[in-house]
Each structure stands twice: as structure tokens, then as C-alpha cells.
Amino acid sequence: MKKTIATLMALLVCFTSIYLALAEDDNDSIWDVSVSNPLSWDQTTETNDTVYSNVPNGVNVYASKDEDAEVVGNIPYLWGITRYMTIGDEWSKISYEEKDCYVKTSDITTERPYEIREETYDIVRSASDGTTVYTLPDENSEIVGTIPSGWGVDRILNLTNGFSMISYNCNNYFAKTNSLYHKVYLGNYIITYYCPCSICNGPYGPYDRYGNRLVDGTAAVDPSVIPMGSTFYVEESYGLRRCVARDVGGAINGAHIDVFVDVPHNVCENMGNSRKPVYIYTACE
Ligand SMILES: [Zn+2]
């Protein structure tokens, strides 16, 4: 019995000294000794693989493997980075700005889930029927909201799967690329205005040359310059005026657009006759 106790004591001393020796090692030791439970440690596995950020807002980089540790950086969505090892189920050790740092393993992936076509960092517009915002570049993902028609949208990435990463409510989300529009400058056009009076519109009154009732925004164009039916925008002092090419006129040739306005003739007459920038919106690709 005494012999057994002595043996146990010896073993205890032995284990304690091993433990102390291990505990003296710095945090980066592959023997990652947990302080709270000295008899267990996280399994570390050397990987030396490339991993990718799988968080749309970017992956937090920690100074040590502790969620309360200092965040020393952020790896943008889909960026690749070299991982040295996994530490337990929760943490991965990486090199970040030439320092050893840690990311949560659940924030990264070994295969890039989506491919980037281009980093865009442009401002585009939401579609005329609004742009649906998704949590992931996947139409089956959760819908976060809808951006109203014509709003400016900060676009960050164009992915190859038909989605773009956008900034919405201070977070990175996704929208279908073809629900976002680019503003394209067509040129400076002579812009005149017409009302339903006989001076402006002869015998046609409140109708266009095709017999359709004139509405605000109807525009008479030279169809060889602007295709009939197309929507375009005239830059007015107050902003953009949305027009649709629906009418023609004998005096409307070349870079000249006559915009219908439903106002008294004296008001119409004073609206001017000058060159103004004209834009169209085309869907992003
Ligand atoms: Zn008139």
C-alpha cells in the first residue's frame, strides 16, 4: 500500500512538472494548454491550406484565440488567406500582416463559395420596380428588404453567379446584378417643351401622332437617334426628368427632344430651349 501511494506521488510530481513545462511555453505552442482545465488541451492540426473569408461583412482577425481578444483586422468576403493550423473545433491560426493571428473556423471555408468577376466599388441605381436585397448571393437566401426604384446603391463586388455584393443599411448584402442599373450619358440634346395647345401641337391637341393621350414625360424624338419606346432622363435644374420616346414631330430631328408638359401655354413657352445632358440607365451585367 505504501509503495502504491509513493508511486502515485511520484507520478503526480512527474505530471505536474510536465504540465508546468508545457504551461511555460508561449501561447503559440502546438501544445495548446488550456488554463481552465490543465488536463485537457485543444487538438491542433497543421493544415497550411488556403482558406476563404465566408462572412459578407468580412472575417474578424483576433490577436489571440479568444472572442474577447483585440480585433486586429478584417478579411473581406471571399478573400483567400493561408492557414497554418486548426486549434480545436473553434479556432484557426493564420498569418495576418506578417503576424500570427486567429480567426474563428466557422467564419472561413476551404473552398471559395462564389467567384468574383470584378471588384466594382461603383454607385449604381435600383431597378424601376425596386431591387430585392438578399443575405447571400443566392435567391433562396433570406430577403432583407427592397431598395426603392431609382435609389443609388453602393456596389462592392460583381460575382460570376449573377449577384452583386452591395452595401445596405451599413451591412454587406446581395442583389441580382441585373436588378442594378448604370447611368450612361447619351449626350447634350436640345430640349424644348410642348403643351396640348394648337400652337405647340397643331391639330393633335392632347394626343400624340399615334393617337395616344399625351402624359407628362411623353417625349417627341427623332426615332433614328432615340429608339421609340425607350426611357431616358433629361437633367433639369431640379434633377432628372423621366421621359419616354412616344411621339414624333416634323421639326424634331437629330439631337433634339421635345418634351410634353401638361401646363398652360405661357408656362410652357417660358420653359426654355437649351442643350441639356440626357442619360439612360442600363442593367448591370
Ligand atoms: Zn403650347
Residues whose N, C-alpha, C, O or C-beta is under 5 A from the ligand:
A	BS01	ZN	C195 C197 I199 C200 H265 C268
